[in-house]
Amino acid sequence: MKPVDPAQFRAAASRFATGVTVITALDAAGDICGMTVNSFVTVGLAPPTVLFLARPGRTRDAIAASGRYGVNVLPDSAVALSRHFAGKPDPGLDLHYEWTDGLPRLAGCLAFFACNVVRPIELGDHAMLIAEVTACDHRDSAPLVFFGSRYHAGAGAPALVD
């Protein structure tokens, strides 16, 4: 079987709309670190369980050391935050944090999940970090959506149902 072309795979995968999150954690020095992620998944309700796929780097190392992370679901006004934590830092960006269950939370996020890792699974160049939710909350607002390799505001009309 011929291997799938990575560019073709990426183009096909970009046709799946996802929400945009920033994973936050505390490193060994107590400094806040984070990464933009669109691989966040809710897994189950009993107990409340979530996962995301972490690429290698400072945030993944911080989570491995502490066993904890926060998931910040971004509102449609947070493109700059997403880009900042996706490796395009903006030194002029004024970051504001709140704290939930001992974890840094981006002020203004649409939803937040405080998480304790229960099972890390190595998968190629990423790790799947399965976690139990220890605290969460939300507010009503439009989400930031990623589709076709671009950001979109998620405040569209509901889909028609037969």
N, C-alpha and C positions, 0 to 999 in steps of 0.2 A: 504494500500500500504506500502510495506517495505521501510524504508529509505535507501538512497544510502550510501554505505560505503565511508567515507571520503578519504581513501587511494585509492580506485578504482576511485573516482571522480578526484582526483589529477593526477593519472596516465593517465586517459583519456584526461583531460584538457591539459596535457603536450604535447599532440600530435598536438596542435594548435600552429604554429610558430608565435612568436610575436617579434616586435622590442623591444629595451630596452631603457628606458628613465630614467633620474634623474630629479625629481621635486625639484626645489629650491625655497626658500622663505627667508624672513627676520623675525626673532623672535622679541619680544617686546624690547629687548636690542639692536636690530640692527645687531645681529649676523646671519651669513648665516647658514641655516640648509637645509637638503635635504633627499630624500628617493628614492631608486630605484623602478621603477614602470614599469610593462609591460601591464597595463590596459588602456593605453592612446588611445583615440579614437577621430578622427575628426568627428564632428556632422553635420555641415552645413556651407554654404558659405555666406548667407545673414541674419544676420551678421556672420562673421567667428566665429565659435563656436567649442569648444573642451570639453572633459571631461576626468577625470581619477577617479579611486577609491582609496581613501586614508584610510589607516589603522590608528588606534589611535596612537598618539605620538607627539613628539615635532614639526615636520613639519606640521602635520595637525592642531595643535594648533596655529602655526604661521599663517597659511593660514586663519583659522577662525577669528583671530584677525585683520588681515590686509585686507582680501578679495582679495589677489593677490598671484599668483604663476607663476613660469617659468617652461617650459618644455624643457629639453635638450635631444635631440635625440642623442644617442651615436654612434660613429663610431666603426668599428670592432676592433680597437686597444684599446678600453676602458674597457676591462674586469675588470681591477683593480679598476677603478672608480665605476663600477657597484657594485662590491663586497663591496667596502668601504661604499657606501650609502645604501647597503642592510643589514647593521648591522654587518659587519665584518671589522671594521675600521682598517686602516693601518696608524699608526702615521707617518710613513716615506713617505707617499704619498704626493707629492708636488702638492697641489691644486692651480690652477690658475683660476681667475674669471675675466670676463669682465662685463660690465653693459649694459643692454638694457631696456629702458623704466623704469628705477629705480629698476630693478630686477637683481639678480646675475645670471650670465650665465657662464657655464663651458667653458673655452677656448678650442677650438678644437671640439666643438660639431658639429654634422652633420646638425642639424636644431635647431632653438630656437623659442619658442612661449611665448610671454609675455601675461599674462591672468588676467582678472578681473572676479571673481566669480559672477555669476548672479543667481545661484540656487544651494544650497547644499541639497542633499537628503540623509537621513540616511537609510542605507540598512544593517541590521544585524550588523556585526562587522566592516563594512566599511562605508564611506560616499562617495557618488557620487558628485563630485565637477564640475558642469557645468560652463563654463566660456566663455566670449567673448575674442577674441584675439585682443590685442591692438597694437602689433608689432610682426613681424616674419621675419626670413630670413633662408637661407640654403646654403650649399656648396655641391658639388658633391664628394662623397666618398662612400665606402662600409659600410653598417650598421652592428651593432652588433645585432644578432638574438638569441632568446632563444627558444629552441625546445628540447623536450625529457628531460627536466630538466638539460640541458647543454647549454653553450654558443657556438655559431657558427658564423663564418664570413659570411656575407651576400653577398659576391661578386661572387656568382655562375652565370652560364650562364642563360640567359632568358629562361623561359619555352617555350616549343614548342606550337605553336598555329595552330589549323587546318585551 
